[in-house]
Amino acid sequence: MQPKSGISKITAIVTIIIVIGAVIVGAYYLLIPKSTTITLIGAGATFPQPLISKWISEYNKQNTSVVINYQGVGSGGGIQQIKGKLVDFAGTDAPVKDEEMNPGEYLVHIPETMGAVVVAYNMPGLTGTLKLDGETIAGIYLGNITKWNDPKIAALNPELSLPDQDIFAAHRSDGSGTTYIFTDYLSAVSDEWANEVGKGKSVDWPVGVGAQGNPGVAGLVSQNPYSIGYMEIAYADLNNIPYAWIWNEFSEVFIKPTLESVSKAAEGFLEEMEEDVRISIVNSPDPDAYPIASFTYILLYEEQNVYGVNADFEKSKALLNFIWWAVHEGQDYSEDLLYAELPPEVVEICEDLLRSITYNGQPIITG
């Protein structure tokens, strides 16, 4: 049996080892930075919202320390919020002109995807697909065409049995990029529309009932027989609402909105985008292009160290990393949600734009 003095010595040594270990572990946790969560806030267009929501979900799986929230409040609301420094980024389908920006606070437009604005309708008992041209759509929203069996609609659809019913027209009630795209198209194809109403995120609608966001217009059309409304194609598909083929005046054929026909709309404008990405691609001269197509954009401050937007460099870096991922890996999720992937030439433009964004005058992305 070992003497008690020996046991005391062993106990003392073990105690010292335990204390030293505790000190080392404590120092480790004090000296090693703890992981932190970065929260990014965005708001704006409902046009790309299904895709942005998918991006956020997938990106968070890979980057659990970055939490991203996006509220679909319409392009107008998103622009107001980023100009008011209430959000870190905004979504818009309607480009912001230089003179509309706060002095000295330039907003960079990052093309994120392309999509189609469709003219959806609810016509009980109709067999076949409705076909429309720009003049006829303008006539409906000007209040000049009020019946579904109007001779102008009938002439475009000789194979359809159109009902003798009043047309219920739905439109957006909020400041909307989808409205901007739709009225941009109508202004391009109808002189009467261009002169009497024009284009914008909000316009004075001659006729119709308004609803908030793309989901609101989709709801109006779904719930009201003999209605018509414009919306981003994903919302029509989600709600099983049929939509019209639209006349391409250059090829003189009706074009179905598809990923391919939307992509065709951009092909003739790629060189122009090298100078300024804020371009309209509605009524594209490409013979295979769907006429009511558009890019949609993410808005970021060119100089990120703006009071109230990003608290520090790491938050700005996390924001740009997410957008970089969205225009690269994020494009893989586009087609399933009926958005067209960005052409490689546009992805390169996005890369240059993201590299131009600074924090305290220094580039954030340097690779």
Secondary structure, 3 states (H helix, E strand, C coil): CCCHHHHHHHHHHHHHHHHHHHHHHHHHHHHCCCCCCEEEEEEECCCCHHHHHHHHHHHHHHCCCEEEEEEECCHHHHHHHHHCCCCCEEEECCCCCHHHCCCCCCEEEEEEEEEEEEEEEECCCCCCCCEECHHHHHHHHHCCCCECCCHHHHHHCCCCCCCCCECEEEEECCCCHHHHHHHHHHHHHCHHHHHHCCCCCCCCCCCCEEECHHHHHHHHHHHCCCEEEEEEHHHHHHCCCCECEEEECCCCEEECCCHHHHHHHHHCCHHHHCCCCCCCCCCCCCCCCCCCEEEEEEEEECECCCCCCCCCHHHHHHHHHHHHHHHCHHHHHCHHHCCECCCHHHHHHHHHHHHCCEECCEECCCC
